[in-house]
Structure formats: structure tokens, C-alpha cells
Amino acid sequence: MTLLRHHLAHTWRLGAGAAAGMFVFYWLAMHVFKGLVLPIGVGAIAARLPKPLLSALGIDELPIDSVRGYLAVHAQHPFVLMVLMAVPVAMCTGLLTGDVERRTLALVLVRRVRRAGVVGSAASVCALWLALGVASGLAGTVAGARMAGVADLPGIRVLLGIAASQYLLMLAVEGIALVFSAAASERSEAVAWTLVVVLIMYVWNFLAQFWPVAQPVARWMLFHYFEPKSVLLSGGLDARPAAVLGAVAAAGFLVAVAVFTRREFNI
């Protein structure tokens, strides 16, 4: 518990900032939908885009001038993904590799704390702030829709499904960040490897929408299982994508524990 409080005290600014950014973004998004999207006829503009691009944006079956289509786009908006992704990348590398780089890990390990507990504390704190960030986005959507007078907002089950999909995706990213953070001795190295792997997965999954050759490999990419459009169409979160993302998160945590408990530290 002492370690958890220590990690929370060192990460609350980033966690609170990400949560505030998510709330404001979704709150403004609902006002933009009411005040801008409907009057300019963006649906007619979107209809002229290539079908693969519409599919990649999640608006091939959900028109963007509908609330559900609009939410499908914003659930995978680059701003949302970057804000949420900053939490696991910055926190995991800062709490694990950062202590190794600063040579302050010895102060933690001399106490009655197992190495697995250090990884578990970092993972728990990151998961907590991610949950707050996703919940803030959900709250911003509901609050913004009510204030802007947006009608036909999906039910709470659908909104929770989108939030759960975002959360599971970021937990999977956290698993990847934990592995590199546990193995690296410099924070910049851990950040670089995590971002390279995640960026390749994101770009490859996007290219697979246009390039048939890339489609067989796309099923190995995390973003292939991030399907807000499917949630909006079916009315809930599908079990298979959730299971895959959850399995990646769990596997990443276990590998990080195995690496962190067996490696040698030059401290």
C-alpha cells in the first residue's frame, strides 16, 4: 500500500490531466455535432469518400451525420488515442525504467517489497488512471449531449461498451509498455520501443483497409480488435475482441514480472 500511494503521488498530474482532456474533448464534440455537423451536410461529403476509408473510420454502415456514426469516429479519434496512450507509456516507463535510470530503485528494493510487487503497483496505478480517463470521456459525452440538446444518444449499455473497448485496448498497450519498461535500463529506450510497436500496429491495421495483402497480418495487430463500430451496431461489446485484448494485457503483465524479477540492475 505504501508503494501504491507513492506511485499515485507521482502520477496524479498526468492521470488527472488525461481525464480532464477526455472530458473536455467529448463535451466539445457533442456541441460541435449539434452546431456544425448537421447544418453543413457532412453526410453528403462523406458519401464521396472511398469505401475503404469509410470502413476504416467506422462510418460505412453508420452515417457520420448520425450520433452513432459521429461517436464511431470520435471513439478512435487520434486525440483520444494519444491522450489515453500517454498514460500507460509515460507511467509504466516512468515508474519502472525511470527508477532504474535515476538509480532510486535500490531505495524501493531494500524494503520488504518483492520485485513482482513493484511491477504490480505500476500496472495497478496505470490501470486506475486509465479507468478514470475513459470514464471521464463517457461523462463528457453524456454531459455535452444534454447541454447541447443532442437527441438519439445511444443507451448507457452502448456507451459503456465503447468505453470498455477503449479501456481494454489501452490495457493491452499497457502490457506492451510494461514489458519494455521492465527490460530497459533507460526510459527513452522503453518509450521508443513501445511507441514503435504500437505505431506499427496502428498503421498496419489502417493500411489493411485498403491493401488486401496486409489483411492476413492485420489480425495480429491490437487495433484490429478495437471495434467501436461493432459495439454501436450490435448494442454491446463482443466477447472475442475483448478476450484478445484482455489476454494481451495479462500476457504483457506476466512477461514483465518474469523479466523484472530475473534481470540484474546496475544500481
C-alpha positions in Angstrom: 0.0 0.0 0.0 2.9 2.4 0.7 4.3 1.7 -2.8 0.9 2.3 -4.3 0.5 5.6 -2.5 4.0 6.6 -3.7 3.2 5.7 -7.3 -0.2 7.5 -7.2 1.5 10.6 -5.8 4.0 10.7 -8.7 1.4 10.1 -11.4 -1.7 12.1 -10.4 -0.9 15.1 -12.5 -0.7 13.1 -15.7 -3.7 11.0 -14.7 -5.8 14.0 -13.8 -4.7 15.9 -16.9 -5.6 12.9 -19.2 -9.0 12.6 -17.5 -9.7 16.4 -17.9 -8.7 16.3 -21.6 -11.0 13.4 -22.3 -13.9 15.1 -20.6 -13.4 18.4 -22.4 -12.9 16.7 -25.8 -16.1 14.7 -25.7 -18.1 17.6 -24.2 -17.0 19.8 -27.0 -17.6 17.1 -29.6 -21.2 16.9 -28.7 -21.6 20.7 -29.1 -19.7 20.5 -32.4 -22.1 17.8 -33.6 -25.1 19.9 -32.7 -23.8 23.2 -34.0 -21.7 22.3 -37.0 -22.1 18.7 -38.4 -25.8 18.7 -39.0 -26.1 22.1 -40.8 -23.3 21.7 -43.3 -24.4 18.4 -44.6 -21.2 16.5 -43.8 -23.0 13.2 -44.7 -23.0 14.2 -48.3 -19.3 15.0 -48.2 -18.5 11.7 -46.5 -20.5 9.8 -49.2 -17.9 10.9 -51.7 -15.0 9.3 -49.8 -13.6 5.9 -50.8 -15.5 3.0 -49.2 -12.3 1.6 -47.6 -11.7 4.9 -45.9 -15.4 5.0 -44.7 -14.9 1.5 -43.3 -11.6 2.5 -41.5 -13.4 5.4 -39.9 -16.4 3.3 -39.0 -18.9 5.2 -40.9 -19.6 2.8 -43.8 -22.7 1.5 -42.1 -23.2 4.4 -39.6 -23.6 7.8 -41.4 -21.4 10.4 -39.8 -24.3 12.8 -39.6 -26.0 10.4 -37.1 -25.0 10.4 -33.5 -23.8 6.8 -33.7 -21.6 7.4 -36.7 -20.2 10.5 -35.1 -19.3 8.6 -31.9 -17.8 5.8 -34.0 -15.3 8.3 -35.5 -14.6 10.0 -32.2 -14.0 6.8 -30.3 -10.9 6.2 -32.4 -10.0 9.9 -32.9 -6.2 10.5 -32.9 -6.6 12.9 -30.0 -8.4 10.3 -27.9 -5.9 7.6 -28.6 -2.9 9.8 -28.0 -4.3 11.1 -24.6 -5.1 7.7 -23.4 -1.9 6.1 -24.8 0.2 8.7 -23.0 -1.0 7.3 -19.7 0.5 3.7 -20.0 3.5 4.8 -22.0 4.5 7.6 -19.6 3.6 5.9 -16.4 5.0 2.4 -17.0 8.3 3.7 -18.2 8.5 6.3 -15.5 7.6 4.0 -12.6 9.8 1.1 -13.7 12.6 2.2 -16.1 12.6 5.7 -14.6 13.6 4.4 -11.1 16.4 2.2 -12.7 17.7 5.2 -14.7 17.6 7.5 -11.7 19.2 4.8 -9.6 16.4 5.2 -7.0 15.2 1.6 -7.4 17.5 0.5 -4.6 15.6 2.6 -2.1 12.5 0.6 -3.0 14.1 -2.9 -3.2 15.8 -2.5 0.3 12.3 -2.6 1.8 10.1 -5.6 2.1 8.8 -5.3 -1.4 9.1 -8.0 -4.0 10.0 -7.1 -7.5 6.7 -8.5 -8.7 5.0 -6.1 -6.3 6.8 -3.2 -8.0 5.5 -4.2 -11.4 2.1 -4.9 -9.9 1.9 -1.5 -8.3 2.9 0.3 -11.5 0.3 -1.7 -13.5 -2.4 -1.1 -11.0 -1.8 2.6 -10.8 -1.8 2.9 -14.6 -5.0 0.8 -14.9 -6.6 3.1 -12.3 -5.8 6.3 -14.2 -6.9 4.7 -17.5 -10.2 3.8 -16.0 -10.6 7.4 -14.8 -9.7 8.8 -18.3 -12.2 6.5 -20.1 -14.9 7.3 -17.5 -14.3 11.0 -17.9 -14.8 10.7 -21.7 -18.1 8.9 -21.1 -19.2 11.6 -18.6 -18.2 14.3 -21.1 -20.3 12.6 -23.8 -23.4 12.5 -21.7 -23.0 15.9 -20.2 -22.2 17.5 -23.6 -25.2 15.8 -25.2 -27.5 17.0 -22.6 -26.3 20.6 -22.6 -26.2 20.8 -26.4 -29.6 19.1 -26.7 -28.4 16.2 -28.9 -31.2 13.7 -29.4 -30.9 10.0 -30.1 -27.8 9.4 -27.9 -27.2 5.7 -27.6 -28.2 4.0 -24.4 -25.9 3.6 -21.5 -25.1 -0.1 -22.5 -23.7 1.0 -25.8 -21.7 3.9 -24.3 -20.3 1.6 -21.7 -19.4 -0.9 -24.5 -17.4 1.8 -26.3 -15.7 2.9 -23.1 -14.9 -0.8 -22.2 -13.4 -1.3 -25.7 -11.2 1.8 -25.3 -10.1 0.6 -21.8 -9.2 -2.9 -23.0 -7.2 -1.5 -25.9 -5.2 0.7 -23.5 -4.7 -2.1 -21.1 -3.2 -4.1 -24.0 -0.9 -1.1 -24.7 0.0 -1.0 -21.0 1.0 -4.7 -21.2 3.4 -3.9 -24.1 4.7 -0.8 -22.2 5.3 -2.9 -19.1 7.4 -5.5 -21.0 9.8 -2.9 -22.4 9.8 -0.9 -19.2 10.8 -4.0 -17.2 13.6 -4.9 -19.7 15.1 -1.5 -20.4 17.6 0.5 -18.4 16.8 3.9 -19.9 13.4 5.4 -20.1 13.9 6.8 -23.6 14.6 3.3 -24.9 11.5 1.9 -23.3 9.3 4.7 -24.6 10.8 4.4 -28.1 10.3 0.6 -28.4 6.7 0.9 -27.0 5.8 3.7 -29.5 7.4 1.9 -32.4 5.5 -1.3 -31.8 2.1 0.4 -31.2 2.5 2.7 -34.2 3.3 -0.2 -36.5 0.2 -2.0 -35.3 -1.9 1.2 -35.8 -0.6 2.0 -39.3 -0.7 -1.7 -40.5 -4.3 -2.1 -39.4 -5.2 1.1 -41.2 -3.4 0.0 -44.4 -5.2 -3.3 -44.3 -8.4 -1.5 -45.0 -7.0 -0.5 -48.5 -4.4 -3.1 -49.1 -5.6 -6.8 -49.4 -2.1 -8.1 -49.0 -1.9 -6.6 -45.4 -5.2 -8.1 -44.3 -4.0 -11.5 -43.2 -1.4 -10.0 -40.9 -3.9 -7.4 -39.5 -5.4 -9.9 -37.2 -2.2 -9.9 -35.2 -2.5 -6.1 -34.6 -4.1 -4.8 -31.5 -6.2 -2.2 -33.3 -7.8 -4.9 -35.4 -9.8 -5.8 -32.2 -10.7 -2.3 -31.4 -14.2 -2.1 -32.9 -16.4 0.8 -31.7 -18.5 0.5 -34.9 -19.3 -3.1 -34.0 -20.4 -2.0 -30.5 -22.6 0.6 -31.9 -24.2 -1.8 -34.4 -24.7 -4.7 -32.1 -25.5 -2.7 -29.0 -22.8 -4.2 -26.8 -19.1 -5.3 -26.6 -18.3 -8.5 -28.5 -16.6 -11.2 -26.3 -13.9 -12.2 -28.8 -12.2 -8.8 -29.2 -12.5 -8.2 -25.5 -10.9 -11.6 -24.7 -8.0 -11.0 -27.2 -7.2 -7.5 -25.8 -7.5 -8.8 -22.2 -5.2 -11.7 -23.0 -2.6 -9.4 -24.4 -2.8 -7.2 -21.3 -2.4 -10.2 -19.0 0.4 -11.7 -21.0 2.3 -8.4 -21.0 2.0 -8.2 -17.3 3.2 -11.7 -16.7 6.2 -11.3 -19.1 7.1 -8.0 -17.4 7.0 -9.7 -14.0 9.2 -12.5 -15.2 11.7 -10.1 -16.8 11.8 -7.7 -13.9 12.3 -10.4 -11.2 15.2 -12.1 -13.1 17.2 -9.2 -14.5 20.2 -7.6 -12.9 20.3 -3.9 -12.0 23.4 -1.8 -12.1 22.4 0.4 -9.2 
